[in-house]
Amino acid sequence: MLRLSLFTAVVALAITLAATQTQIVKNCRASVPAYNCGDKCMAFFVGCFHSKGQNQVLQQSTMKNFRSTINWQQWAQAGNAGDLIKKCAKLAVQKNVQYFGIEFYGECYFGNTLKPTRTKVTNVDGCEKHCGYDVGGPDAMVLYEVVTPPAQ
C-alpha cells in the first residue's frame, strides 16, 4: 500500500510540474547572421515576422517574385536560400533601399521604412514552418538590412 501511495504521489507531482512548466519563448534566428551580397555589400538578418493583412512588414507594391527560379535541392544541401537572399540584396542595393524581406519562399519586398505593427515569429509559432531556409514562408517575412559603405 505504501508503494502505491508513493507511486500516486510521484505521478501527481509529475502532472503538476508538467502543467505549470512554461515554455521559453525565443525569437527565430537565421542560420547565419549575414550574407555577403557582393563587393562591399552585406545583408544582415533583422528578424522573422508575421506578415499578413495589417501585419505587412514592407509595402506589398514593391514585390518582385523569384519563386519560379527556386532551386529546392540546392537550398536543402546548403540549409539556406543564400542564392535568393543575395539576389534580393543586390536588387535592394540597385533600388537604393535599406531593407528587403523575403516572404512565401521567393517574393522579395523592399523599402526604407518598416511598418510599426510587426510581430516576430517565435519558436512557439514554429521557426522552421515560418522562417525555414532563412526566408519567410506563407504569411511570414524574413527581414534583412542591406549595408554598403558610404559613397566617397
JODA-V120149 format. One record per helix or strand. SS is the DSSP state (h for helix, s for strand). FROM is the first residue (numbers start at 0). LEN is the number of residues. Records with the same first field share a line. If there is no record, write none. Layout:
BEGIN
SS->FROM-LEN ; FROM-LEN
END
This chain:
BEGIN
h->1-19 ; 52-3 ; 59-3 ; 66-3 ; 71-7 ; 81-14 ; 126-8
s->26-1 ; 33-3 ; 40-10 ; 63-2 ; 98-5 ; 106-5 ; 118-2 ; 121-1 ; 139-9
END
